[in-house]
Amino acid sequence: MKKSILFMVMAAGLLTACDPSKDDVSVSVSSLTSQQLQDGFSFTQYGDEECTTEAQDGNYFTFFTSPSRVVSIYQVDAEGTKNILVSGVANGKFKIVPKRGNPTEQKFYIETLNFDGSTVTAEKTANVYVPSELTPEMRLLASDAYGKKIWKWDTEFRSDGGAWGNLGYAPGDGDSFCNDGNGIWWGCPPADLTGQLQHSDTGVATGEEDPNAYMEFYDDGNIITYDGGGNQIRKGKYSVEGWTGQRDKASIDGSQSNWSYGTLKTTEGAILFPFKINGGGEKPTNFEIMQLDANHLKLIYAAPGAAAWGEATWWAFKSGSDAESALNGFDTKAWTWDTDWRADKGAWGNLGYAPGDGASFCNDGNGIWWGCPPADLTGQLQHSDTGVATGEEDPNAYMTFDWKTATVTSFDGSGKQIRQGKYEIQNWGMGERTIASVDGSQTKWALGNLHTDAGSILFPFKINGGGEKPTDFEIMQLDANHLKLIYAAPGTAGWGEATWWAFKAKK
């Protein structure tokens, strides 16, 4: 019996030693080459994040390694920075979703370690779906980041809250209308439009007379209007003609050469309260674009043949939904310290966290205990990680946010680079305060979150934090001219100490 057992063990040993596949695995584990790693890596592309529908140009990937190897997968940007897609697994999922206008052929890398500690890297390419780059005017109207942009009544344009009304046409250039309301005879606040239904085609309120009514401009040329409760009113199409980015279109009567930027063409009734004033329900389809930027859209309708000071109709809309447009202008945009916000010129400091909603902080500085002017930050270097001034303490220091590379770079007042890192806008509420405060006491607190590499923004230090450089900030305000951030450590309670920053667009 014992001899039989011994024989069986010896035979098993011989069989194991002669198994070619076992020998290959032993060699590959100890001395894996780049080619072997590449050959042993397979992936499948899908058109949906759940990876249920295969697509040749899908942005979502599943992958496997054979023999099984723990790998990291990453891309490299133009500056040579690695963007890790997934790491520490032998199989799993990742995604490659390039921004508009990038190449459809995307290169990525697989990396693993040999047992001797050496790194092995293999390269792969895949064709993925990339949306066509939008024209500049479509970027502003419909967003290059979200596929749509939300426009609401602009009740802040005039002191009376008016956002629709009449004017004497073209009494001056277009800037004078947009900046000062030049020519406006009368403006009606949205809530009072229920008293102006004689101008509509039905005489019946639809809900667009609500100050919270809105319309969504989509990048495929569709417009959908909604009442304040989110119920759809109408749907239509739009296009833009004659846009050059310059106010170079003459008024209809020819009296003003620098009048509008171009023409917004829509199907009938597509925009909010789309009626010509005193027009018996007429719904124009061609509008002069008087203002179009990240946050404002102003339109005028003047009938063909309109003369200067002849009656025309105007509309004023605003948007806070497009964070990327405000932050980087879909290019590279510079931000500097906002010394205009507070009387003490403070732009960094501490506050008692979340004493009221987010609007109260932005409008009135609610909760702020102390603010430090940039020039005085040289006296606050105990909060930094080195205790050494870098130049970001200059009132003229600035930082740039780059759309293409998703990088934020800080500079001193002379333009010398201080630091650089990656950034990402997260949890964006499309202009609404959907983020609760850390302690949960304020439900309408922040607009979203800004995630950065450590130390990327100007004076990136937590107050009284021993040099700590936060990476996640609450976005309290973000429009074309203002950026306000707060950092509150996890677990911060109401009125607990937090850090704030205030920046403005660099002119």
Protein Blocks (a to p, Z undefined) as FASTA:
>chain_A
ZZmmmmmmmmmmmmmmmmmklmmmmmmmmmccfklmmmmpccdddfbfnlpagcfkbcbd
cdddddddddddddddfkopacdfbghiabdcddddddehiafbdcdddddddfkopacd
ddddddddddddddfklmmmnopklopacddddfklpmnlpabdcddehkbcfklmmmno
poiabdcdfklmmmmmmmmmnopaehlmpfkbccdddfkopacdddfkopafbdcdddde
hiaoiacbccfkomamblbfbdcdddehkaghibcehklopacfbdcdfbdcfkbccddd
ddehiaehiacdddddddfkbmmlmmnoopaddddddfklpmnlpabdcddehkbcfklm
mmnopoiabdcdfklmmmmmmmmmnopaehlmpfkbccdddfklopacdddfkopafbdc
ddddehiaghpafbccfkomamblbfbdcdddehkaghibcehklopacfbdcdfbdcfk
bccdddddehiaehiacddddddddZZ
